[in-house]
Amino acid sequence: MSTPPDLEVSDVDAQHAEVDVLVVGMRPGAGGDGAGDDAPAVVLVGADGVDAAFSGELAALLALTGATGKAEEVVKVPTRGAVTAPLLLVVGLGPEAPAPGTQGGPDVEEQVRRASGAAARALPKQARRIGTTLSSLGLAAAVEGTVLGLYAFTEYRSAAGDDERRRVEFLGAPGGTGGAAERENATLADAALTARAVCTARDLINTPPNDLYPAEFARRATELGETVGLEVDVLDEAALAEGGYGGVLGVGGGSSRPPRLVRLRHTHPDATKKVALVGKGITFDTGGISIKPAANMDHMTSDMSGAACVVATVCLAAEMGLPLDVTAYVPMAENMPSGTAYRPGDVLTMYGGKTVEVLNTDAEGRLVLGDAIVRACEDGPDYLVETSTLTGAQLVALGSRTAGIMGSDEFRDRVTAAATSTGEGGWAMPLPEELRADLDSRVADIANVTNHRFGGMLAAGIFLREFVAEGVPWAHVDIAGPAFNTGGPHGYTPKGGTGQPVRTLTAVLADIARNG
């Protein structure tokens, strides 16, 4: 990734900030709806001093450029000495956010996050010091959006990049001394940690599969965990065989690069709850013997996104000192076709003894997750959250940006609320009982797919439920679409790995720490 920026809260007036670029916000004005010549086309947000420096004519100047204030619109205005910064970058927030609890669009925090990301992506390359007034609308959102918007994965670029560190000043916060300043600095620190955890997940997802195979992924996860004081255990192929992890071994058997299961544990002396996180770590998915079409198979470098996100999240829990015991269970395998690959028709004996008839080797994620979920439940968690790029059916049902969330009804809704509050988004989905019969096997306890294409996302959730211990509240977050952006960048989301749902998982952990 690019060099992370230095961040600071500042109480300097925006018009006097010693920066190369000053970011301010705008919204659509009444004039944008044809309300007459006197109605403004755009309305400035949190920029009164800046507008005064332009003699109150900044909105009119923006109107001359055709600015509308729509979400993520960016207009660059040379200041010609009106303010200290030589360049003004005005970014659209979109219309006023709907009232909390109502439908209509993103809330103010998410508007700030997206606008900050769009502004960060539009910064001139030579700009080293950046000031933003968007923090006056929400400091944490402005920090997250800016850091995530500045993200760039440059590890494999042959041309040397510019590693000079940028500095971002968040203006319009109380600053000064005393409790207000301490709160603002604490908010900045937590938001920066969260954003950097998302960037860590993005780095792992974007690393090509020839360099991120199971053993190497396990090594990187171990290094990340030990750096922040986690307990780390790694099971190699011999230990997996000894332990009876038939799902992980079956999926990984076709590759010359054998599978792993990594366990990373954060503990806290004041913890009263234990949370298990499980993430799918298929470092590349060809589909195995049930091989995928060649078109877009390169996107399967992202099939370990769930694993990347739970690794980043448990490390973040340790860095933030969350008063919980949080353990991540990360099965890692490469699904390849070969003479040693598992076949349609095989029966696998999973960890814990349940047997699965394999009808399609491209439904491999649920097999490695089944093993990991049973192992996670052995440690007696109070809650279990699993996330994975599990089904193409998620994309069909909910599109490329909305995760499908299934599980125990009450806890599923709690996770969905966390996803909504962070702006990552998610939609609660059912687990219809009538679909369970479609997973009945001719020879084993359960089959890994149904014999039809209907409700595929839900059937996968029902399959996973078979491996959750009775009485454990659990949620499954299907991120097949949201984990990897195959289109153009938007807001604070780049092309490639997105790091979703790190922020949702973190919000869930914080909620459990507060409320049990």
C-alpha positions in Angstrom: 0.0 0.0 0.0 1.0 3.6 -0.2 2.7 5.3 2.7 0.0 6.0 5.3 -0.5 9.7 6.0 0.3 11.5 9.2 -2.9 12.7 10.8 -3.7 15.6 13.3 -6.6 17.5 14.7 -6.2 21.2 14.3 -8.1 24.2 15.6 -6.6 26.5 13.0 -9.1 28.5 11.0 -9.5 26.8 7.6 -8.8 30.0 5.7 -5.4 30.3 7.4 -4.3 26.7 7.4 -0.8 26.2 6.0 -1.7 23.5 3.5 -1.3 22.7 -0.2 -5.0 21.8 -0.6 -8.0 22.7 1.4 -11.1 20.4 1.2 -14.5 21.8 1.8 -18.0 20.3 1.3 -21.0 21.4 -0.7 -24.6 20.3 -1.1 -27.2 20.9 -3.8 -28.9 24.3 -3.4 -32.5 25.2 -4.3 -31.2 26.7 -7.5 -30.2 23.3 -8.7 -34.0 22.5 -8.9 -34.8 25.4 -11.2 -36.0 27.6 -8.3 -34.9 30.9 -9.9 -31.8 33.0 -10.5 -31.5 34.1 -6.9 -31.5 30.6 -5.5 -28.0 29.1 -5.1 -27.1 26.1 -7.2 -24.9 24.8 -4.4 -24.7 25.4 -0.7 -21.3 25.3 1.1 -21.0 23.1 4.2 -18.8 24.0 7.2 -16.9 26.6 5.2 -18.2 30.0 6.4 -14.8 31.5 6.9 -13.6 30.2 3.6 -16.6 31.7 1.8 -16.1 35.0 3.6 -12.5 35.1 2.3 -14.1 34.8 -1.2 -16.3 37.8 -0.3 -19.3 35.5 -0.1 -19.0 34.6 -3.8 -17.7 31.1 -3.6 -21.0 29.4 -4.2 -21.6 31.6 -7.2 -18.1 30.8 -8.5 -18.8 27.1 -8.1 -22.1 27.5 -10.0 -20.2 28.9 -12.9 -18.2 25.7 -13.1 -21.5 23.7 -13.3 -21.2 22.3 -9.8 -24.3 20.6 -8.5 -23.3 19.4 -5.1 -24.2 15.8 -5.9 -22.4 13.1 -3.9 -18.7 12.7 -4.6 -18.6 15.5 -7.3 -15.2 17.2 -7.1 -14.4 20.8 -8.2 -10.9 22.3 -8.0 -10.7 26.0 -7.5 -7.4 28.0 -7.5 -7.7 30.4 -4.6 -5.4 33.2 -6.0 -4.5 34.2 -2.4 -8.1 34.4 -1.1 -7.1 31.8 1.5 -3.7 30.5 2.5 -4.1 27.2 0.6 -3.3 27.7 -3.1 -6.0 25.2 -4.1 -9.5 24.6 -2.9 -11.0 21.2 -3.5 -14.8 21.3 -3.1 -16.5 17.9 -2.8 -20.2 17.1 -3.0 -22.0 15.5 0.0 -25.3 15.0 -1.8 -28.7 16.1 -0.5 -29.3 16.5 3.2 -29.2 13.1 4.9 -32.5 11.5 5.9 -33.5 11.5 9.6 -32.1 8.7 11.7 -34.1 5.5 11.4 -35.7 6.5 8.0 -35.0 5.3 4.5 -33.7 7.4 1.7 -29.9 7.4 1.6 -26.6 7.3 3.5 -26.5 9.1 6.9 -24.3 12.1 7.5 -21.4 10.1 8.7 -21.4 7.9 5.6 -21.8 11.0 3.4 -18.7 12.5 5.1 -16.8 9.2 4.7 -17.6 8.9 1.0 -16.9 12.6 0.3 -13.6 12.4 2.2 -12.6 9.4 0.1 -13.6 11.0 -3.2 -11.6 14.1 -2.2 -8.6 12.0 -1.2 -8.6 10.2 -4.6 -8.8 13.5 -6.4 -5.8 15.1 -4.7 -3.0 16.3 -6.9 0.0 14.0 -6.6 2.3 16.8 -5.5 0.0 17.8 -2.6 1.8 16.9 0.6 -0.2 18.8 3.2 -4.0 18.6 3.1 -6.5 20.4 5.3 -10.2 19.3 5.5 -13.2 21.0 7.0 -15.3 17.8 6.5 -14.2 16.8 10.0 -16.5 19.4 11.4 -19.4 17.2 10.3 -17.9 14.0 11.7 -14.3 13.5 12.7 -14.1 9.7 12.8 -15.9 9.5 9.4 -13.5 12.1 7.8 -10.5 10.2 9.1 -11.7 6.9 7.9 -12.8 8.2 4.5 -9.5 10.1 4.0 -7.2 7.2 5.0 -9.2 4.7 2.9 -9.4 7.1 0.0 -5.7 7.6 -0.1 -5.0 3.8 -0.1 -3.1 2.5 -3.1 -1.6 -1.0 -3.6 1.7 -0.4 -5.3 3.8 -3.4 -4.3 4.1 -4.8 -7.8 4.6 -1.5 -9.7 8.0 -1.4 -11.4 8.1 2.4 -11.4 9.2 3.8 -8.1 6.3 5.5 -6.3 6.4 8.7 -4.3 6.8 7.5 -0.7 6.9 11.0 0.8 4.5 11.0 3.7 1.4 13.1 3.4 0.0 15.1 6.3 -3.7 15.6 6.8 -5.1 18.2 9.2 -8.7 17.8 10.3 -10.0 21.3 10.8 -13.0 22.6 12.6 -12.6 20.3 15.7 -12.4 21.9 19.2 -8.6 21.3 19.6 -6.9 23.4 22.2 -6.4 21.8 25.6 -8.4 19.9 28.1 -11.1 17.2 27.8 -12.4 18.3 24.4 -8.9 18.0 22.8 -8.3 14.6 24.4 -11.6 13.3 23.1 -10.9 14.5 19.6 -7.4 12.9 19.6 -8.8 9.7 21.0 -11.5 9.7 18.2 -8.8 10.3 15.6 -6.6 7.5 17.0 -9.4 4.9 17.0 -10.6 5.9 13.5 -7.0 5.8 12.2 -6.5 2.3 13.7 -9.7 1.1 12.1 -8.9 2.5 8.7 -5.4 1.0 8.8 -6.9 -2.4 9.7 -9.1 -2.2 6.6 -5.9 -1.3 4.6 -4.2 -4.4 6.1 -7.0 -6.6 4.8 -6.9 -4.9 1.4 -3.2 -5.5 1.2 -3.7 -9.3 1.8 -6.6 -9.5 -0.7 -4.6 -7.6 -3.4 -1.5 -9.8 -3.0 -1.5 -12.2 -6.0 -2.0 -15.9 -5.3 1.5 -16.9 -6.4 2.8 -15.0 -3.5 -0.1 -15.6 -1.0 -0.5 -19.3 -0.8 -1.6 -21.0 2.4 1.8 -21.4 4.1 2.7 -17.8 3.3 -0.7 -16.5 4.3 -0.3 -18.3 7.6 3.2 -16.7 8.0 1.8 -13.2 7.4 -1.1 -13.8 9.7 1.3 -15.0 12.4 3.5 -12.0 12.0 0.6 -9.6 12.2 -0.8 -11.3 15.2 2.5 -11.6 17.2 3.3 -7.9 16.5 0.2 -6.9 18.5 0.6 -9.6 21.2 -1.8 -12.3 20.0 -1.5 -15.9 20.8 -1.0 -17.8 17.5 -1.3 -21.4 16.6 -0.8 -22.9 13.1 -1.8 -26.4 12.1 0.1 -27.6 9.0 -1.1 -30.5 6.8 0.2 -33.2 9.2 -1.5 -31.6 12.2 -4.7 -31.2 10.1 -4.6 -34.9 9.2 -4.0 -35.9 12.8 -6.9 -33.8 13.9 -9.3 -35.0 11.3 -10.0 -31.8 9.5 -11.5 -33.5 6.4 -13.0 -30.4 4.9 -9.8 -28.3 4.8 -7.7 -31.3 3.7 -10.2 -32.3 1.0 -10.3 -28.8 -0.6 -6.5 -28.3 -0.3 -5.6 -31.8 -1.6 -5.4 -30.8 -5.2 -2.7 -28.2 -4.7 1.1 -28.7 -4.4 0.9 -26.0 -1.7 -0.8 -27.7 1.3 -3.5 -26.1 3.5 -3.3 -24.5 7.0 -5.5 -23.6 9.9 -4.5 -20.5 11.9 -5.9 -19.6 15.3 -5.2 -16.1 16.6 -6.4 -15.2 20.1 -6.8 -11.8 21.9 -7.5 -11.9 25.6 -8.3 -9.1 28.0 -8.3 -9.3 31.9 -11.7 -7.6 32.1 -13.4 -9.8 29.4 -16.8 -11.2 30.3 -17.6 -12.4 26.8 -15.9 -14.7 24.3 -16.3 -14.1 20.5 -15.2 -16.4 17.7 -14.5 -15.0 14.3 -14.2 -17.4 11.3 -13.1 -16.4 7.8 -12.8 -18.3 4.6 -9.2 -18.3 3.3 -9.2 -19.9 -0.2 -6.0 -18.3 -1.5 -7.1 -19.1 -5.1 -10.2 -20.9 -6.3 -10.2 -22.6 -9.7 -13.3 -24.5 -8.8 -11.3 -27.7 -8.6 -12.5 -30.6 -10.8 -15.8 -28.6 -11.2 -13.6 -26.0 -12.8 -14.8 -22.4 -13.3 -15.0 -20.7 -16.7 -11.8 -18.8 -17.6 -13.6 -15.4 -17.8 -12.9 -13.4 -14.7 -11.2 -16.3 -12.9 -8.5 -13.8 -11.9 -11.1 -12.3 -9.5 -10.7 -15.5 -7.4 -7.5 -14.0 -5.9 -10.0 -12.4 -3.6 -11.5 -15.7 -2.3 -9.6 -15.3 0.9 -11.2 -11.9 1.7 -13.1 -13.3 4.7 -9.9 -14.6 6.2 -8.1 -11.4 5.6 -10.8 -9.4 7.3 -11.0 -11.6 10.4 -7.2 -11.5 10.7 -7.2 -7.7 10.5 -10.1 -7.5 12.9 -8.7 -9.6 15.7 -5.4 -7.6 15.4 -7.4 -4.4 15.7 -9.2 -5.7 18.8 -5.9 -6.2 20.4 -4.6 -2.7 19.4 -7.8 -1.1 20.7 -7.7 -3.1 23.9 -11.3 -4.2 23.6 -12.4 -5.9 26.8 -13.3 -9.2 25.2 -11.7 -12.5 24.4 -11.7 -12.7 20.6 -10.3 -15.7 18.7 -10.1 -15.9 14.9 -10.1 -19.3 13.2 -8.8 -19.1 9.7 -8.8 -22.1 7.3 -6.5 -21.6 4.4 -6.4 -23.7 1.2 -5.9 -23.5 -2.5 -8.6 -25.2 -4.6 -6.9 -26.7 -7.6 -7.6 -29.5 -10.1 -5.0 -32.3 -10.2 -4.5 -36.0 -9.8 -4.8 -35.6 -6.0 -7.8 -33.3 -6.1 -11.1 -34.2 -4.4 -13.9 -35.2 -6.8 -17.7 -34.8 -7.2 -19.0 -37.9 -5.5 -16.4 -38.0 -2.7 -17.5 -38.2 0.9 -15.5 -36.1 3.4 -15.5 -36.7 7.1 -15.4 -33.3 8.7 -13.8 -32.2 11.9 -16.2 -33.4 14.6 -17.3 -36.4 12.6 -20.1 -35.2 10.3 -19.9 -36.5 6.8 -20.5 -34.5 3.6 -21.1 -35.7 0.1 -19.3 -33.5 -2.4 -21.6 -32.8 -5.4 -19.6 -29.8 -6.6 -16.0 -29.0 -5.8 -16.6 -25.3 -6.5 -18.7 -25.2 -3.3 -15.5 -25.5 -1.4 -15.7 -22.6 1.0 -18.4 -24.1 3.1 -16.3 -27.2 3.6 -13.3 -25.4 5.1 -15.6 -23.3 7.1 -17.4 -26.3 8.5 -14.2 -27.6 10.0 -13.3 -24.1 11.4 -16.8 -23.5 12.9 -16.7 -26.8 14.8 -13.3 -26.0 16.1 -14.3 -22.5 17.1 -17.4 -23.9 19.0 -15.1 -26.2 21.0 -13.7 -23.1 22.8 -17.2 -22.2 24.0 -17.8 -18.8 22.5 -20.7 -16.6 23.5 -21.0 -15.4 19.9 -19.7 -16.6 16.6 -19.4 -14.5 13.4 -18.2 -16.0 10.1 -17.6 -14.1 6.9 -16.8 -15.4 3.4 -17.0 -14.8 -0.3 -19.3 -17.8 -0.3 -21.8 -17.7 -3.1 -22.4 -16.1 -6.5 -26.1 -16.2 -5.4 -25.3 -13.3 -3.1 -24.4 -11.1 -6.1 -27.6 -12.2 -7.9 -29.8 -11.4 -4.9 -28.2 -8.3 -3.4 -25.7 -6.9 -6.0 -22.0 -6.1 -5.6 -22.2 -3.8 -2.5 -24.6 -5.3 -0.1 -23.6 -8.3 2.1 -26.2 -11.0 2.9 -26.4 -11.7 6.6 -27.9 -14.9 8.0 -27.8 -16.8 11.3 -29.6 -16.7 14.6 -32.4 -14.2 14.2 -31.6 -11.9 17.1 -27.9 -11.9 16.6 -28.2 -11.7 12.8 -30.2 -8.5 13.2 -27.6 -7.1 15.6 -24.8 -7.7 13.1 -27.0 -6.2 10.3 -27.5 -3.1 12.5 -23.7 -2.8 12.9 -23.2 -3.1 9.2 -25.7 -0.3 8.6 -24.2 1.9 11.2 -20.7 1.7 9.7 -21.9 2.4 6.2 -20.6 -0.9 4.9 -24.2 -2.1 4.6 -25.8 -5.5 4.8 -29.2 -7.1 4.6 -30.8 -9.6 6.9 -31.7 -12.8 5.1 -33.7 -15.9 6.2 -32.7 -19.5 6.5 -35.9 -21.2 5.3 -36.4 -24.6 6.8 -37.8 -26.1 3.6 -34.4 -25.7 1.9 -32.7 -28.1 4.4 -34.3 -31.2 2.7 -32.6 -30.1 -0.5 -29.2 -30.7 1.1 -30.1 -34.3 1.9 -27.4 -36.7 0.6 -27.9 -40.2 -0.9 -24.9 -41.5 1.1 -23.8 -39.0 3.8 -25.1 -36.8 6.5 -25.4 -33.8 4.2 -24.6 -32.8 0.6 -22.5 -29.6 0.0 -25.0 -28.2 -2.6 -28.7 -28.6 -3.6 -29.8 -30.0 -6.9 -31.2 -26.7 -8.1 -30.2 -23.0 -8.5 -32.8 -21.4 -6.3 -31.9 -19.8 -2.9 -28.2 -20.7 -3.3 -27.1 -18.1 -0.7 -29.6 -19.3 1.8 -28.8 -22.9 1.3 -25.2 -22.2 1.9 -26.1 -20.5 5.2 -28.2 -23.6 6.1 -25.2 -25.8 5.4 -23.0 -23.8 7.7 -25.7 -23.9 10.5 -25.2 -27.7 10.6 -21.7 -27.1 12.1 -22.6 -24.5 14.7 -22.9 -25.9 18.2 -26.4 -25.8 19.7 -27.1 -22.6 21.7 -24.3 -20.5 20.2 -25.7 -17.2 18.7 -24.1 -16.9 15.3 -24.1 -14.9 12.1 -22.8 -15.6 8.5 -21.9 -12.6 6.4 -21.7 -13.4 2.7 -19.4 -10.8 1.0 -19.0 -12.4 -2.4 -19.8 -9.1 -4.1 -18.7 -6.4 -1.5 -15.3 -7.9 -0.8 -13.7 -7.1 -4.2 -14.6 -4.1 -6.4 -14.3 -5.1 -10.1 -15.6 -1.7 -11.3 -14.3 1.8 -11.0 -13.4 3.3 -7.6 -16.1 5.2 -5.7 -16.1 7.1 -2.5 -13.4 5.6 -0.2 -13.6 2.2 -2.1 -10.8 1.4 -4.6 -10.6 -1.1 -7.3 -9.7 -4.6 -6.0 -9.9 -5.6 -2.3 -12.2 -3.5 -0.2 -11.5 -4.7 3.3 -15.3 -5.2 3.9 -16.5 -6.2 6.6 -13.6 -5.2 8.9 -15.5 -2.1 10.2 -18.7 -4.2 10.6 -16.9 -6.9 12.6 -15.2 -4.2 14.8 -18.6 -2.5 15.4 -20.1 -5.9 16.5 -17.2 -6.5 18.9 -17.5 -3.0 20.4 -21.3 -3.5 20.8 -20.7 -6.8 22.6 -18.0 -5.2 24.8 -20.6 -2.5 25.8 -23.7 -4.5 26.1 -22.8 -8.1 26.4 
